[in-house]
Amino acid sequence: MIGGIRVLVQTLVLTVDTVVDPSDHAIQEGAPSGTPVGRLESGAERELETPLCFVACGQFHVHVAARAISAAVREAMVGSATLKAVVREDNPP
């Protein structure tokens, strides 16, 4: 190809790592690391649900990182996000 760019897009096999901070007051269903996402084509999306139970009031940060299984260590993380949760006591009337 002259004067152009050739881009090879690969299918990725992904896992997700989840960290809740502080972790002492949160219960997560399932394993916190290596949760399988599966094989995704370029541009594809997949939604995962991870039940969390907060056993105390306060502020929590939920960090999630998606990693490619077959990539080199420095290239393995392909996405990340952080969610801030504020948990308050419910005062019924």
C-alpha positions in Angstrom: 0.0 0.0 0.0 1.6 3.3 -1.1 0.8 6.5 0.9 -1.6 4.8 3.3 -1.7 3.3 6.7 -2.6 -0.3 7.3 -4.2 -0.9 10.7 -4.6 -4.4 12.1 -7.5 -4.6 14.7 -7.4 -7.7 16.8 -10.1 -9.4 18.8 -9.3 -9.1 22.6 -10.1 -11.6 25.3 -10.6 -9.5 28.4 -10.8 -9.8 32.2 -11.9 -7.2 34.7 -10.3 -6.4 38.1 -12.5 -4.5 40.7 -11.1 -2.8 43.8 -13.4 -1.2 46.5 -11.7 1.4 48.7 -12.0 1.2 51.7 -12.5 -2.6 51.3 -13.2 -3.3 55.0 -16.8 -2.1 54.8 -17.9 -3.5 51.4 -18.8 -7.0 50.3 -18.4 -8.0 46.7 -20.1 -11.0 45.1 -17.5 -13.1 43.1 -13.8 -12.8 42.7 -12.4 -9.2 42.8 -9.8 -9.9 40.1 -9.8 -11.8 36.8 -13.6 -11.7 36.2 -14.0 -13.0 32.7 -15.5 -10.6 30.1 -14.9 -12.8 27.1 -13.9 -12.1 23.6 -14.7 -8.6 22.1 -14.3 -7.4 18.6 -13.1 -3.8 18.0 -15.8 -1.3 18.9 -17.9 -3.9 20.8 -19.3 -3.3 24.2 -20.3 -5.7 27.0 -22.0 -4.8 30.3 -21.1 -6.6 33.5 -23.0 -6.5 36.8 -21.1 -7.0 40.1 -23.3 -6.9 43.2 -21.8 -4.8 46.0 -23.0 -4.5 49.6 -21.8 -1.6 51.8 -22.0 -2.4 55.5 -21.1 1.1 56.7 -21.9 4.7 55.9 -19.2 6.8 54.2 -17.5 7.4 50.9 -16.3 4.5 48.7 -14.3 4.4 45.5 -14.9 1.5 43.1 -12.0 1.1 40.7 -12.4 -1.1 37.7 -9.7 -2.1 35.1 -10.2 -4.1 32.0 -7.1 -6.2 30.9 -6.3 -8.1 27.8 -5.3 -11.7 28.6 -2.7 -12.2 25.8 -1.1 -8.8 25.8 2.3 -7.8 27.2 2.2 -6.6 30.8 2.7 -2.9 29.9 0.0 -3.1 27.2 -2.5 -5.3 29.1 -4.7 -2.6 30.6 -7.1 -1.5 27.9 -9.6 0.5 30.0 -10.4 1.7 33.4 -13.0 3.7 35.4 -13.7 4.9 38.9 -17.0 5.4 40.6 -17.5 7.3 43.8 -20.3 6.1 46.0 -21.6 8.0 49.0 -23.5 5.7 51.5 -25.8 7.3 54.0 -28.1 5.9 56.7 -31.7 5.7 55.7 -33.9 7.4 58.4 -37.5 6.2 58.0 -40.2 8.8 58.9 
